[in-house]
């Protein structure tokens, strides 16, 4: 029975208010935890989007309880989907996607400058004044803490926050445009499975039909309790100093083959196991198989002495050549995806030119194209103004967008929540063409770009793809205008909250007392690469191009085999992410999920798979609720 228009309007307003409140709370808790607790929490760090699942789980529980009191108090599935979509934008901002690197990098280049590293001569003259704060005493107070009575020097930060804020908004526009233009192709034409959207969709179905809710499954609550206990007990250990167990998953050892320099971790994170159960067998097999194989390839290359003497590459495996092999595979996957979409993209182009609406797209193709062009223009101008030539600004942006687009595609196709890029964007260009074309000015501009191209394991394209998927069903009747309004509100509020909280908490408590990776190690790690590249310029490395081609060729062959041979067991995704640090950590959990799913399907068929499914959904929900609750305690216990 349809709700009266007034009730529907009030419900939408209430949902919008929830978005604003949840965005501020999730962002504030994440930032406060990193500054005060000083350790990794997992709340807003990966595509697993723990913080979002934590919030929407409790939203559904409360909504179902209110529904029992009066039917008019129910939360409509459409408004639930909008809240989820908006939070998928907000979750990107506090940590890996922006905030964790933004303030520490633009201020750390000054704070961590010493007579020994000579950054004051190597880097400072090439960094534009409009992009960074320049008051050394104010920066020292940010990292070490200021007097409680001293006011925060907001005037020092207004300029950098404004220009960087506009940059992130431009990046948001580009991301929403690209994902909107290909969404129908991915979701309806190619039928990508979007495993990470499975839990939000199940919660949405619980709102639509509470009598058939998956939350009624006893098996779900068994998995929930097992997964909830681990982060909860770990939190009690931290707060009450009880020595029981550590970590969010099942601790593991290592397999080491010292003769060949090989080492494989045996960690099993229950969240990874739960999410991996939703992923196709061929994808799971290819990830753990290629991790083992390409790690062995790295050992063989080291034994043969095939390597490059380059500065440590940000976020790359020890063998730089294998990082570029993975990039080649990822670029090939993007190229094949675009080739498969060519007829659809031609249709989108015609709609852009004609301005005709398209019910198949979340947003009008012409509007999406205009938003994307505006965003690309600003991003290109920003890179040019920061020190890259216009040609290299465009080239840099192209490489970055290919990587973002590729990881988003793999995420929708595979659902592995800890996907990430094999290496940061800047070293790809400097290794391919050498450092000379960029000079000290361009390399310093690349250092600034590490704010958004360094640790690519959570970004807007990937989360927006899932936001659109959950809001997609026609029965929800969500207009593109309303969707963009909710997404934009979350982006703006989350951005402001992130920037203000890091600065305010930094001056009150001192960033260096917080999470060491963000506030101590990361600025030195990233800017040292820039300084080393200036001090020790390197020429173009032909081997880099060779391994790029090897990676692309292997991915092409695997893709061909996948589409030609029914039941082909290997997916090219494994080639693109095999040696990323997240796969190195999680491969054994992925292997366990693959083995359980393989045995279930082989000996019990689809019926047994579906019978066990609530248990693994419980592992996901239990971990997210446990980690979310622990993050709340950490945020307000440590002060």
VEXSENU-846381 format. One record per residue (C-alpha): residue number from 1; x, y, z. Coordinates in nm, 2 decimals. Layout:
VEXSENU-846381
   num        x        y        z
   NUM        X        Y        Z
...
END
This chain:
VEXSENU-846381
   num        x        y        z
     1     0.00     0.00     0.00
     2     0.16     0.33    -0.11
     3     0.23     0.59     0.17
     4     0.06     0.93     0.16
     5     0.28     1.20    -0.02
     6     0.32     1.40     0.30
     7     0.44     1.09     0.49
     8     0.68     1.01     0.21
     9     0.82     1.36     0.20
    10     0.87     1.36     0.58
    11     1.04     1.02     0.55
    12     1.28     1.15     0.29
    13     1.36     1.45     0.51
    14     1.41     1.23     0.81
    15     1.64     1.00     0.60
    16     1.84     1.31     0.48
    17     1.88     1.41     0.84
    18     2.01     1.06     0.92
    19     2.26     1.10     0.64
    20     2.40     1.42     0.79
    21     2.41     1.28     1.14
    22     2.56     0.95     1.04
    23     2.82     1.12     0.82
    24     2.94     1.35     1.09
    25     2.94     1.07     1.35
    26     3.12     0.82     1.14
    27     3.38     1.07     1.02
    28     3.44     1.22     1.37
    29     3.47     0.88     1.53
    30     3.72     0.76     1.27
    31     3.93     1.08     1.29
    32     3.92     1.09     1.67
    33     4.02     0.72     1.69
    34     4.33     0.77     1.47
    35     4.44     1.08     1.66
    36     4.37     0.96     2.02
    37     4.38     0.58     2.01
    38     4.67     0.58     1.77
    39     4.61     0.25     1.60
    40     4.43     0.08     1.32
    41     4.06     0.02     1.37
    42     3.93    -0.09     1.03
    43     3.62     0.13     1.06
    44     3.67     0.34     0.74
    45     3.98     0.19     0.58
    46     3.89    -0.05     0.30
    47     3.62    -0.13     0.05
    48     3.48    -0.37     0.32
    49     3.32    -0.04     0.44
    50     3.28    -0.17     0.80
    51     3.15     0.16     0.93
    52     2.87     0.17     0.68
    53     2.76    -0.19     0.75
    54     2.77    -0.11     1.12
    55     2.54     0.19     1.09
    56     2.29     0.04     0.84
    57     2.27    -0.28     1.05
    58     2.16    -0.09     1.36
    59     1.94     0.13     1.14
    60     1.75    -0.18     1.02
    61     1.72    -0.32     1.37
    62     1.57     0.01     1.50
    63     1.35     0.05     1.19
    64     1.20    -0.30     1.23
    65     1.14    -0.24     1.60
    66     0.96     0.10     1.53
    67     0.76    -0.07     1.26
    68     0.61    -0.30     1.53
    69     0.49     0.01     1.71
    70     0.31     0.17     1.42
    71     0.32     0.11     1.04
    72     0.38     0.48     0.97
    73     0.70     0.47     1.16
    74     0.86     0.22     0.92
    75     1.17     0.32     0.71
    76     1.09     0.28     0.34
    77     1.34     0.07     0.14
    78     1.40     0.36    -0.09
    79     1.51     0.58     0.19
    80     1.72     0.31     0.34
    81     1.90     0.27     0.00
    82     1.96     0.65    -0.01
    83     2.11     0.64     0.33
    84     2.34     0.35     0.24
    85     2.45     0.52    -0.09
    86     2.53     0.85     0.09
    87     2.73     0.67     0.36
    88     2.93     0.49     0.09
    89     3.05     0.84    -0.02
    90     3.12     0.96     0.34
    91     3.32     0.64     0.43
    92     3.59     0.73     0.18
    93     3.69     1.06     0.34
    94     3.83     1.01     0.69
    95     4.12     0.77     0.63
    96     4.26     0.59     0.33
    97     4.06     0.78     0.07
    98     4.17     1.13     0.17
    99     4.19     1.25     0.53
   100     4.46     1.01     0.66
   101     4.71     1.14     0.41
   102     4.59     1.50     0.34
   103     4.69     1.70     0.65
   104     5.00     1.49     0.74
   105     5.14     1.52     0.38
   106     5.09     1.89     0.31
   107     5.21     1.98     0.66
   108     5.46     1.70     0.71
   109     5.69     1.82     0.43
   110     5.77     2.11     0.66
   111     5.76     1.94     1.00
   112     5.99     1.65     0.90
   113     6.24     1.86     0.72
   114     6.59     1.83     0.87
   115     6.94     1.94     0.79
   116     7.02     1.58     0.69
   117     6.73     1.53     0.44
   118     6.76     1.89     0.31
   119     6.39     1.92     0.22
   120     6.40     2.29     0.28
   121     6.62     2.33    -0.03
   122     6.50     2.03    -0.23
   123     6.13     2.05    -0.19
   124     6.00     2.37    -0.03
   125     6.08     2.61    -0.32
   126     5.88     2.39    -0.56
   127     5.56     2.36    -0.35
   128     5.30     2.63    -0.43
   129     5.20     2.85    -0.14
   130     4.83     2.82    -0.21
   131     4.84     2.44    -0.16
   132     5.01     2.41     0.18
   133     5.04     2.60     0.51
   134     5.37     2.78     0.56
   135     5.39     2.88     0.92
   136     5.65     2.65     1.08
   137     5.55     2.72     1.44
   138     5.18     2.65     1.37
   139     5.27     2.33     1.19
   140     5.49     2.22     1.48
   141     5.19     2.28     1.72
   142     4.97     2.07     1.49
   143     5.20     1.77     1.52
   144     5.30     1.82     1.88
   145     4.99     1.98     2.03
   146     4.93     2.35     2.13
   147     4.84     2.51     2.46
   148     4.48     2.43     2.54
   149     4.40     2.80     2.57
   150     4.56     2.89     2.23
   151     4.31     2.94     1.94
   152     4.34     2.71     1.64
   153     4.50     2.92     1.36
   154     4.22     2.86     1.11
   155     4.33     3.16     0.89
   156     4.65     2.96     0.81
   157     4.44     2.67     0.68
   158     4.16     2.84     0.49
   159     4.34     2.86     0.16
   160     4.47     2.51     0.14
   161     4.15     2.36     0.27
   162     3.95     2.56     0.01
   163     4.16     2.45    -0.29
   164     4.19     2.09    -0.18
   165     3.83     2.07    -0.09
   166     3.74     2.18    -0.44
   167     3.98     1.92    -0.58
   168     3.80     1.64    -0.39
   169     3.46     1.77    -0.51
   170     3.59     1.77    -0.87
   171     3.72     1.41    -0.81
   172     3.37     1.33    -0.68
   173     3.21     1.47    -1.00
   174     3.45     1.27    -1.22
   175     3.39     0.95    -1.03
   176     3.01     0.99    -1.03
   177     3.01     1.06    -1.40
   178     3.22     0.76    -1.50
   179     3.04     0.51    -1.28
   180     2.70     0.65    -1.39
   181     2.79     0.62    -1.76
   182     2.89     0.25    -1.73
   183     2.66     0.13    -1.45
   184     2.39    -0.02    -1.68
   185     2.65    -0.20    -1.89
   186     2.82    -0.35    -1.58
   187     2.50    -0.43    -1.39
   188     2.25    -0.53    -1.66
   189     2.44    -0.61    -1.97
   190     2.74    -0.79    -1.82
   191     2.56    -0.88    -1.50
   192     2.85    -0.83    -1.27
   193     2.77    -0.97    -0.93
   194     2.86    -0.69    -0.69
   195     2.92    -0.92    -0.39
   196     2.98    -0.63    -0.16
   197     2.63    -0.51    -0.22
   198     2.48    -0.85    -0.10
   199     2.46    -0.76     0.27
   200     2.30    -0.41     0.21
   201     2.05    -0.57    -0.03
   202     1.96    -0.84     0.22
   203     1.90    -0.58     0.49
   204     1.69    -0.38     0.24
   205     1.48    -0.70     0.17
   206     1.44    -0.73     0.55
   207     1.27    -0.39     0.55
   208     1.05    -0.48     0.25
   209     0.95    -0.82     0.39
   210     1.03    -0.86     0.76
   211     0.86    -1.20     0.78
   212     1.12    -1.35     0.54
   213     1.42    -1.15     0.68
   214     1.75    -1.32     0.69
   215     1.79    -1.18     1.04
   216     1.56    -1.45     1.16
   217     1.82    -1.72     1.08
   218     1.98    -1.89     1.38
   219     2.28    -1.98     1.17
   220     2.33    -1.61     1.10
   221     2.34    -1.53     1.47
   222     2.58    -1.81     1.53
   223     2.82    -1.66     1.28
   224     2.75    -1.31     1.42
   225     2.84    -1.41     1.77
   226     3.17    -1.58     1.67
   227     3.28    -1.28     1.46
   228     3.16    -1.02     1.71
   229     3.35    -1.18     2.00
   230     3.70    -1.13     1.85
   231     3.71    -0.75     1.81
   232     3.50    -0.70     2.13
   233     3.74    -0.91     2.34
   234     4.04    -0.73     2.17
   235     3.88    -0.40     2.27
   236     3.83    -0.52     2.63
   237     4.20    -0.63     2.63
   238     4.30    -0.28     2.52
   239     4.08    -0.09     2.76
   240     4.09    -0.31     3.07
   241     4.43    -0.46     3.01
   242     4.31    -0.82     3.00
   243     4.54    -1.06     2.82
   244     4.30    -1.28     2.62
   245     4.34    -1.26     2.24
   246     4.45    -1.01     1.98
   247     4.32    -0.91     1.64
   248     4.00    -0.91     1.45
   249     4.05    -1.26     1.30
   250     4.21    -1.59     1.37
   251     4.59    -1.53     1.42
   252     4.81    -1.73     1.20
   253     5.17    -1.82     1.14
   254     5.38    -1.82     0.82
   255     5.51    -2.06     0.57
   256     5.88    -1.98     0.49
   257     6.10    -2.13     0.23
   258     6.42    -1.96     0.32
   259     6.63    -2.12     0.05
   260     6.43    -1.93    -0.21
   261     6.34    -1.63     0.00
   262     5.97    -1.71     0.00
   263     5.73    -1.63     0.28
   264     5.35    -1.67     0.29
   265     5.13    -1.55     0.58
   266     4.85    -1.76     0.72
   267     4.61    -1.50     0.86
   268     4.24    -1.57     0.85
   269     4.02    -1.26     0.90
   270     3.66    -1.37     0.96
   271     3.53    -1.06     0.77
   272     3.74    -1.17     0.47
   273     3.62    -1.53     0.50
   274     3.26    -1.41     0.51
   275     3.28    -1.17     0.22
   276     3.48    -1.42     0.01
   277     3.21    -1.68     0.05
   278     2.99    -1.45    -0.17
   279     3.26    -1.44    -0.45
   280     3.28    -1.68    -0.75
   281     3.51    -1.98    -0.71
   282     3.71    -1.89    -1.02
   283     3.79    -1.55    -0.87
   284     3.88    -1.68    -0.53
   285     4.10    -1.95    -0.68
   286     4.28    -1.70    -0.91
   287     4.36    -1.46    -0.62
   288     4.52    -1.71    -0.39
   289     4.68    -1.92    -0.67
   290     4.84    -1.62    -0.84
   291     4.95    -1.48    -0.51
   292     5.15    -1.80    -0.45
   293     5.27    -1.81    -0.81
   294     5.38    -1.45    -0.86
   295     5.54    -1.44    -0.52
   296     5.75    -1.73    -0.64
   297     5.81    -1.54    -0.96
   298     5.95    -1.25    -0.75
   299     6.18    -1.50    -0.57
   300     6.30    -1.63    -0.90
   301     6.37    -1.28    -1.04
   302     6.57    -1.20    -0.72
   303     6.77    -1.52    -0.76
   304     6.84    -1.43    -1.12
   305     6.94    -1.08    -1.02
   306     6.67    -0.92    -1.24
   307     6.57    -0.60    -1.06
   308     6.60    -0.22    -1.08
   309     6.80     0.00    -0.85
   310     6.54     0.27    -0.79
   311     6.42     0.45    -0.48
   312     6.17     0.25    -0.27
   313     5.85     0.27    -0.47
   314     5.54     0.39    -0.26
   315     5.30     0.10    -0.19
   316     5.48    -0.14    -0.43
   317     5.60    -0.50    -0.37
   318     5.98    -0.54    -0.32
   319     6.04    -0.62    -0.68
   320     5.94    -0.31    -0.88
   321     5.90    -0.50    -1.20
   322     5.62    -0.71    -1.06
   323     5.44    -0.40    -0.95
   324     5.43    -0.29    -1.32
   325     5.34    -0.64    -1.44
   326     5.03    -0.61    -1.22
   327     4.96    -0.26    -1.36
   328     4.99    -0.40    -1.71
   329     4.73    -0.66    -1.62
   330     4.50    -0.40    -1.47
   331     4.53    -0.18    -1.78
   332     4.45    -0.47    -2.00
   333     4.14    -0.56    -1.80
   334     4.02    -0.19    -1.83
   335     4.08    -0.20    -2.21
   336     3.89    -0.53    -2.25
   337     3.60    -0.39    -2.04
   338     3.58    -0.08    -2.26
   339     3.60    -0.29    -2.58
   340     3.31    -0.52    -2.45
   341     3.11    -0.20    -2.38
   342     3.18    -0.03    -2.71
   343     2.82    -0.06    -2.84
   344     2.68     0.06    -2.51
   345     2.93     0.35    -2.50
   346     2.83     0.45    -2.85
   347     2.47     0.46    -2.74
   348     2.57     0.67    -2.44
   349     2.76     0.91    -2.67
   350     2.45     0.95    -2.89
   351     2.24     1.03    -2.58
   352     2.50     1.28    -2.46
   353     2.49     1.46    -2.80
   354     2.11     1.45    -2.82
   355     2.04     1.53    -2.46
   356     1.77     1.26    -2.45
   357     1.70     1.10    -2.11
   358     1.79     0.74    -2.03
   359     1.60     0.54    -1.78
   360     1.87     0.28    -1.78
   361     2.13     0.52    -1.63
   362     2.12     0.65    -1.27
   363     2.18     1.00    -1.40
   364     2.11     1.15    -1.74
   365     2.42     1.08    -1.97
   366     2.44     1.44    -2.07
   367     2.44     1.56    -1.71
   368     2.69     1.30    -1.61
   369     2.92     1.41    -1.90
   370     2.90     1.77    -1.80
   371     2.97     1.69    -1.44
   372     3.27     1.48    -1.55
   373     3.41     1.75    -1.78
   374     3.38     2.02    -1.50
   375     3.56     1.79    -1.26
   376     3.83     1.69    -1.51
   377     3.90     2.06    -1.60
   378     3.95     2.15    -1.23
   379     4.17     1.84    -1.16
   380     4.39     1.91    -1.46
   381     4.42     2.28    -1.37
   382     4.51     2.18    -1.01
   383     4.79     1.95    -1.13
   384     4.92     2.21    -1.37
   385     4.91     2.49    -1.10
   386     5.09     2.26    -0.86
   387     5.39     2.22    -1.09
   388     5.32     1.96    -1.36
   389     5.32     2.07    -1.72
   390     4.98     2.06    -1.89
   391     5.08     1.76    -2.10
   392     5.20     1.57    -1.80
   393     4.90     1.68    -1.59
   394     4.67     1.52    -1.85
   395     4.89     1.21    -1.87
   396     4.91     1.18    -1.49
   397     4.53     1.21    -1.47
   398     4.48     0.95    -1.74
   399     4.70     0.69    -1.57
   400     4.53     0.76    -1.23
   401     4.18     0.73    -1.37
   402     4.26     0.40    -1.55
   403     4.38     0.26    -1.22
   404     4.08     0.39    -1.03
   405     3.84     0.27    -1.30
   406     4.01    -0.07    -1.31
   407     4.00    -0.13    -0.94
   408     3.63    -0.02    -0.93
   409     3.56    -0.27    -1.21
   410     3.73    -0.55    -1.03
   411     3.55    -0.46    -0.71
   412     3.21    -0.49    -0.88
   413     3.31    -0.80    -1.06
   414     3.48    -0.99    -0.77
   415     3.37    -0.83    -0.44
   416     3.71    -0.87    -0.27
   417     3.68    -0.60    -0.02
   418     4.05    -0.54     0.03
   419     4.14    -0.48    -0.33
   420     4.40    -0.21    -0.39
   421     4.62    -0.08    -0.67
   422     4.96    -0.25    -0.71
   423     5.16     0.07    -0.68
   424     5.10     0.45    -0.65
   425     5.06     0.65    -0.96
   426     5.37     0.88    -0.96
   427     5.64     0.60    -0.98
   428     5.46     0.45    -1.29
   429     5.54     0.76    -1.49
   430     5.89     0.82    -1.36
   431     5.99     0.46    -1.42
   432     5.84     0.46    -1.77
   433     5.99     0.79    -1.90
   434     6.25     0.88    -1.63
   435     6.25     1.17    -1.39
   436     6.41     1.43    -1.63
   437     6.08     1.53    -1.81
   438     5.94     1.63    -1.47
   439     6.22     1.81    -1.30
   440     6.22     1.90    -0.93
   441     5.90     2.11    -0.98
   442     5.70     1.82    -1.13
   443     5.83     1.57    -0.89
   444     5.73     1.79    -0.60
   445     5.38     1.82    -0.76
   446     5.37     1.44    -0.77
   447     5.45     1.44    -0.39
   448     5.14     1.66    -0.33
   449     4.94     1.42    -0.55
   450     5.01     1.14    -0.30
   451     4.72     1.28    -0.10
   452     4.49     1.11    -0.34
   453     4.70     0.86    -0.55
   454     4.92     0.70    -0.29
   455     4.74     0.42    -0.10
   456     4.46     0.32    -0.34
   457     4.25     0.08    -0.14
   458     3.94     0.30    -0.08
   459     3.81     0.56    -0.32
   460     3.49     0.71    -0.46
   461     3.46     0.51    -0.78
   462     3.45     0.18    -0.60
   463     3.20     0.28    -0.34
   464     2.98     0.47    -0.58
   465     2.95     0.16    -0.80
   466     2.79    -0.02    -0.50
   467     2.58     0.28    -0.41
   468     2.42     0.28    -0.76
   469     2.37    -0.10    -0.74
   470     2.17    -0.09    -0.42
   471     1.96     0.21    -0.54
   472     1.90     0.05    -0.88
   473     1.58    -0.16    -0.85
   474     1.29     0.01    -1.03
   475     1.06    -0.08    -0.74
   476     1.25     0.17    -0.52
   477     1.17     0.46    -0.77
   478     1.47     0.67    -0.68
   479     1.52     0.96    -0.91
   480     1.87     1.05    -1.03
   481     1.83     1.40    -0.89
   482     1.74     1.28    -0.54
   483     2.03     1.03    -0.55
   484     2.28     1.30    -0.65
   485     2.15     1.53    -0.38
   486     2.20     1.28    -0.11
   487     2.55     1.18    -0.24
   488     2.66     1.54    -0.27
   489     2.54     1.63     0.08
   490     2.74     1.34     0.23
   491     3.04     1.44     0.02
   492     3.04     1.81     0.14
   493     2.95     1.74     0.50
   494     3.20     1.45     0.52
   495     3.47     1.66     0.36
   496     3.43     1.95     0.60
   497     3.40     1.73     0.91
   498     3.72     1.54     0.81
   499     3.93     1.85     0.75
   500     3.81     2.03     1.06
   501     3.84     1.74     1.29
   502     4.20     1.65     1.19
   503     4.31     2.01     1.24
   504     4.12     2.07     1.56
   505     4.22     1.74     1.73
   506     4.58     1.79     1.60
   507     4.62     2.12     1.78
   508     4.45     1.99     2.09
   509     4.63     1.66     2.12
   510     4.92     1.65     1.87
   511     4.91     1.43     1.56
   512     5.24     1.26     1.63
   513     5.09     1.09     1.94
   514     4.83     0.93     1.71
   515     4.84     0.65     1.45
   516     5.21     0.63     1.35
   517     5.15     0.54     0.99
   518     4.94     0.84     0.90
   519     5.11     1.10     1.11
   520     5.48     0.99     1.14
   521     5.58     0.73     0.88
   522     5.36     0.83     0.58
   523     5.49     1.19     0.54
   524     5.85     1.07     0.56
   525     5.79     0.77     0.33
   526     5.62     0.96     0.05
   527     5.83     1.28     0.06
   528     6.15     1.08     0.09
   529     6.06     0.91    -0.25
   530     6.03     1.26    -0.40
   531     6.36     1.38    -0.25
   532     6.54     1.07    -0.36
   533     6.41     1.10    -0.71
   534     6.54     1.46    -0.72
   535     6.87     1.38    -0.57
   536     6.92     1.06    -0.78
   537     6.74     1.11    -1.11
   538     6.67     0.79    -1.30
   539     6.64     0.74    -1.68
   540     6.35     0.55    -1.84
   541     6.37     0.19    -1.75
   542     6.30    -0.04    -2.06
   543     6.24    -0.34    -1.83
   544     5.94    -0.16    -1.68
   545     5.78    -0.14    -2.02
   546     5.86    -0.51    -2.08
   547     5.69    -0.62    -1.76
   548     5.39    -0.39    -1.83
   549     5.36    -0.57    -2.16
   550     5.40    -0.92    -2.00
   551     5.12    -0.83    -1.75
   552     4.89    -0.71    -2.02
   553     4.96    -1.01    -2.24
   554     4.89    -1.26    -1.96
   555     4.57    -1.08    -1.86
   556     4.46    -1.08    -2.23
   557     4.52    -1.45    -2.26
   558     4.33    -1.53    -1.94
   559     4.04    -1.31    -2.05
   560     4.03    -1.48    -2.38
   561     4.03    -1.82    -2.22
   562     3.76    -1.71    -1.97
   563     3.52    -1.61    -2.25
   564     3.61    -1.90    -2.48
   565     3.61    -2.20    -2.25
   566     3.32    -2.28    -2.02
   567     3.43    -2.35    -1.67
   568     3.77    -2.19    -1.71
   569     3.91    -2.19    -1.35
   570     4.13    -1.88    -1.36
   571     4.01    -1.51    -1.36
   572     4.25    -1.23    -1.47
   573     4.18    -1.04    -1.15
   574     4.45    -1.25    -0.98
   575     4.71    -1.11    -1.21
   576     4.62    -0.75    -1.12
   577     4.64    -0.77    -0.75
   578     4.85    -1.08    -0.67
   579     5.13    -0.91    -0.47
   580     4.94    -0.62    -0.31
   581     5.00    -0.61     0.06
   582     4.63    -0.67     0.13
   583     4.62    -0.99    -0.07
   584     4.95    -1.10     0.10
   585     4.77    -1.06     0.43
   586     4.43    -1.21     0.33
   587     4.51    -1.48     0.08
   588     4.48    -1.76     0.33
   589     4.13    -1.64     0.44
   590     4.03    -1.63     0.08
   591     4.17    -1.98     0.03
   592     3.96    -2.11     0.33
   593     3.65    -1.95     0.19
   594     3.72    -2.10    -0.15
   595     3.78    -2.45     0.00
   596     3.46    -2.43     0.21
   597     3.25    -2.31    -0.09
   598     3.40    -2.57    -0.33
   599     3.32    -2.85    -0.09
   600     2.97    -2.72    -0.02
   601     2.89    -2.70    -0.39
   602     3.05    -3.03    -0.48
   603     2.89    -3.24    -0.21
   604     2.57    -3.05    -0.13
   605     2.50    -2.84    -0.44
   606     2.34    -2.50    -0.44
   607     2.11    -2.61    -0.16
   608     2.39    -2.66     0.09
   609     2.56    -2.33    -0.03
   610     2.24    -2.14     0.04
   611     2.19    -2.32     0.37
   612     2.53    -2.21     0.49
   613     2.50    -1.85     0.35
   614     2.34    -1.70     0.66
   615     2.64    -1.81     0.87
   616     2.88    -1.62     0.65
   617     2.65    -1.32     0.64
   618     2.67    -1.34     1.02
   619     3.05    -1.34     1.00
   620     3.03    -1.01     0.80
   621     2.77    -0.85     1.03
   622     2.93    -0.97     1.35
   623     3.27    -0.84     1.25
   624     3.13    -0.50     1.14
   625     2.92    -0.46     1.46
   626     3.21    -0.57     1.68
   627     3.47    -0.34     1.51
   628     3.22    -0.05     1.50
   629     3.14    -0.09     1.87
   630     3.51    -0.11     1.95
   631     3.58     0.20     1.75
   632     3.32     0.39     1.96
   633     3.49     0.28     2.28
   634     3.84     0.37     2.15
   635     3.72     0.71     2.03
   636     3.58     0.82     2.37
   637     3.79     0.61     2.61
   638     4.12     0.75     2.50
   639     4.16     1.12     2.56
END
